[in-house]
Amino acid sequence: MKRLLILLGKIIVKILNLMGRNAGNLPGIILWHLSGQKCCSIFNVDCPIIAVTGTNGKTSVTNCIAQLFEKSGKNIIINREGNNLDTGICSLLLRHCDMSGRVKADYLILETDESHVPVVYSQMKLETLVVLNFFRDQLDRNGEMETLIQKINGFCKTFDGNLILNGDDPNTARLGRANPKNKNVRYFHAEPYKFATDKIFEASEGHFCPFCGESLEYEYYQYSHIGKFICKKCKFGDYKPYITASNIDLEKPVFTADGRKYSPKLNSIYNIYNMTAVAGVAKLYSIKPKVTENVISKYTVNNGRMETFMLGDRKATLNLAKNPVGANMTLRVMNEMNGDKELLFVLNDNVADGLDVSWIWDINFSIFERVTRVVTSGTRAYDIAVRIKCSGYDPEKVTVCPDLDEAVTELARTEGRKFVIANYTAVQPTRQALKRYSENGGKINE
């Protein structure tokens, strides 16, 4: 039966490729139905599997880890396209397996949707799981965050492989206690950066200890509920980090970990956490330090993650934000930069975004620093404009342009540094609108 499913899957992949499609998900969907919803169980994977999950940063960290092994001369398989559900991973493996379903490589490195970690790795043997963070995200698909955490916690109760956890996120760090017999739990940590605070200013989910219910006490907050915490009653949060980011300077940007200095491309505290996770994987797998330095210093993502465009002589930075924390972090980067800035916020409510956009009310627009003008666009352009006005921002400085090309033209009309926030289905159309303006010298409709 498995051989028949593999044959059918490969035929579907071939047909889709001949049609000019990438076969990223459809073959897996078909096999999911035919295999009794266990499409990943038909493969025999002859290599260690490293998985990366979490609300924000999965794509960047997965691709960066892949480069560590590629530059070390290893043969890897990775879902670069980001098809991170069980059906997408099945489609990926169909392209790399033989007719018996055997997958051969040195490492299989997989970005994995948070809700699908228990699904995929109940069917394939996982060696290392990297968990970056947990935030509220797409409530109409994932439900409340606690529901999602409980799913992964249930998986971790019987998992005895390597767990690399963000020790500064109580929602992630709690997974380290799921299986008391697992001796392979490791935490990454970051010392406070210049703009760390002793009070919380953004939406968060880390107020109480998940084990005894007492209020968590924070030494500092980096952003949202990420920071140095402790439960004074049961000592949750009292652990020895496996790797620590210190001497963080986002102006350069630079940080130190295990005595080595790293100079990442992106100057945000959440990127420091991402790169510290990467350095933790490099340490675990004994990657040569020079390789790690090279990867971290050169890695960048030109797919709407802190991507730069030139609108004439005006620099614009685009960042994907699909939940409150992503938006708040972009606002932080913007606020921490000197001088006046202008913002374009593009908000859609398509199925892939989550039809519920109430999350925009957890974005802290009241922290605006030297933001002289805001343009809003997308299918919910008026909703985000109302939200910004309700934060106390001067409504006379808000311009609504539902048409993206018109919004980009309006943004570029004035001088100054520009920032652009776009949610999931909005980010690629926004990239194209920015490119059209940049390539056509401002004549965006030509």
ZIHU-V979526 format. One line per field, one symbol per residue. ss: DSSP state (~ for helix, > for strand, _ for the rest). Layout:
BEGIN
ss: ???
END
This chain:
BEGIN
ss: _~~~~~~~~~~~~~~~~~_______~~~~~~~~~____~~~~_>>__>>>>>>____~~~~~~~~~~~~~_____>>>_______~~~~~~~~~__>____>>___>>>>>__~~~~~~~_______>>>>_______~~~~__~~~~~~~~~~~~_____>>>>>___~~~~~~~~_______>>>>>>______>__________>______>_>>>>>>>__>>>>>____________>>>>>>>____>>>>__>>>______~~~~~~~~~~~~~~~~____~~~~~~~~~~________>>>>>__>>>>>>>___~~~~~~~~~~~~_____>>>>>>____~~~____~~~~~__~~~___>>>>>>>___~~~~~~~~~~____~~~>>>___~~~~~~~~~____>>>>>>_~~~~~~~~~~~~~~~~_______
END
